[in-house]
């Protein structure tokens, strides 16, 4: 059971950080503030979550900064679940609600250009219908 909670904490923090740059963030922040702020002022917790989001957005591709914010969020989620083990049910519900329809997306090809990258690259957001297939003699 402990391993399951640890996995939920890690996946919860990673998922939330990934959603911070999406249109869903405003609604997610409200729900998450309610979960993490049990017994505290929801506005205060919401503002703290917004600070984390600002740092994530500012980080751009700096994986160390993103990892730091993910770790902070992971610690907050872990403390919440320790104080109230029933909060795990609510966290799972929030994650399912905000990731519904996104778990079966397959990315076939991402190309990164413009220099050498020594770290992870994150793709955030939705893929639109404006995909343009490569053209020319080397196109597959």
C-alpha distance (Angstrom), angle and dihedral (degrees) to the residues before:
residue distance angle dihedral
X1 . . .
X2 3.81 . .
X3 3.82 91.0 .
X4 3.80 90.0 51.0
X5 3.81 91.4 53.4
X6 3.82 91.2 46.5
X7 3.79 89.4 52.5
X8 3.81 91.1 47.9
X9 3.81 90.9 50.5
X10 3.81 92.5 49.7
X11 3.80 96.3 43.6
X12 3.81 90.8 43.3
X13 3.79 93.6 54.3
X14 3.80 93.2 43.5
X15 3.81 92.4 47.9
X16 3.79 93.5 47.3
X17 3.81 92.7 49.6
X18 3.80 88.9 50.0
X19 3.79 90.8 51.5
X20 3.80 93.8 49.6
X21 3.80 90.8 86.4
X22 3.80 95.1 50.1
X23 3.78 136.0 86.6
X24 3.81 88.9 -106.3
X25 3.80 92.7 67.4
X26 3.82 97.7 93.4
X27 3.80 92.9 55.2
X28 3.79 93.4 38.6
X29 3.82 91.8 50.4
X30 3.79 90.6 54.8
X31 3.82 93.2 49.9
X32 3.79 93.4 43.2
X33 3.82 92.2 48.1
X34 3.79 88.2 54.9
X35 3.79 90.6 51.4
X36 3.81 97.8 43.8
X37 3.77 95.6 36.5
X38 3.78 100.0 59.2
X39 3.78 104.2 155.3
X40 3.81 93.1 7.2
X41 3.78 135.1 91.2
X42 3.83 106.5 -78.7
X43 3.82 91.5 -147.7
X44 3.80 90.9 56.1
X45 3.80 92.8 49.7
X46 3.80 90.9 45.2
X47 3.82 89.7 53.5
X48 3.82 90.3 50.1
X49 3.81 90.2 51.7
X50 3.79 89.9 49.0
X51 3.82 89.1 54.5
X52 3.80 89.1 55.5
X53 3.81 90.2 49.1
X54 3.80 91.9 50.7
X55 3.81 90.0 52.6
X56 3.82 91.0 48.8
X57 3.80 92.2 50.3
X58 3.81 92.1 45.3
X59 3.79 90.4 50.1
X60 3.78 90.8 68.4
X61 3.79 103.1 177.0
X62 3.82 96.0 -14.0
X63 3.79 99.1 122.9
X64 3.80 93.2 -172.8
X65 3.81 91.5 60.5
X66 3.80 91.8 44.1
X67 3.81 90.0 48.9
X68 3.82 89.7 51.2
X69 3.80 92.2 53.2
X70 3.80 91.4 44.8
X71 3.81 89.3 51.9
X72 3.79 91.3 50.3
X73 3.78 91.3 51.0
X74 3.81 91.1 44.6
X75 3.83 89.8 54.6
X76 3.79 91.8 49.9
X77 3.79 91.9 49.8
X78 3.82 91.1 46.8
X79 3.84 91.8 51.8
X80 3.80 90.6 48.8
X81 3.80 92.8 51.3
X82 3.81 91.9 46.9
X83 3.80 91.3 52.3
X84 3.80 92.7 44.6
X85 3.82 116.7 17.2
X86 3.83 89.6 -172.9
X87 3.80 88.2 66.6
X88 3.82 86.9 77.2
X89 3.80 88.9 73.7
X90 3.80 91.0 53.7
X91 3.82 92.2 45.9
X92 3.80 91.1 52.3
X93 3.79 89.8 49.2
X94 3.80 91.9 51.2
X95 3.80 92.1 48.4
X96 3.80 92.5 49.5
X97 3.80 91.8 47.5
X98 3.78 95.0 50.9
X99 3.80 98.1 39.5
X100 3.79 97.3 42.6
X101 3.76 109.4 132.6
X102 3.78 94.5 13.4
X103 3.79 101.4 81.5
X104 3.80 96.3 79.7
X105 3.78 98.8 50.9
X106 3.77 115.0 126.7
X107 3.76 120.9 -159.4
X108 3.77 108.5 -156.1
X109 3.76 100.1 -175.5
X110 3.77 137.7 5.9
X111 3.77 119.4 178.4
X112 3.77 121.7 -161.2
X113 3.78 117.3 -163.0
X114 3.75 138.4 169.0
X115 3.76 104.4 72.1
X116 3.75 142.9 -35.6
X117 3.79 119.0 -37.1
X118 3.79 120.0 -159.5
X119 3.76 102.0 -170.3
X120 3.72 147.0 30.1
X121 3.77 122.4 -43.8
X122 3.79 118.6 -148.5
X123 3.76 124.9 -153.5
X124 3.77 111.9 -156.8
X125 3.75 129.0 178.5
X126 3.73 138.5 32.6
X127 3.74 128.8 -48.2
X128 3.75 111.1 -125.0
X129 3.77 131.7 -150.2
X130 3.77 91.6 -107.0
X131 3.79 94.7 91.3
X132 3.77 110.4 145.5
X133 3.80 115.8 -154.1
X134 3.79 116.1 -133.4
X135 3.76 115.1 -99.2
X136 3.75 134.3 -158.4
X137 3.78 135.4 61.9
X138 3.84 94.9 -52.0
X139 3.82 95.4 50.4
X140 3.77 116.0 120.9
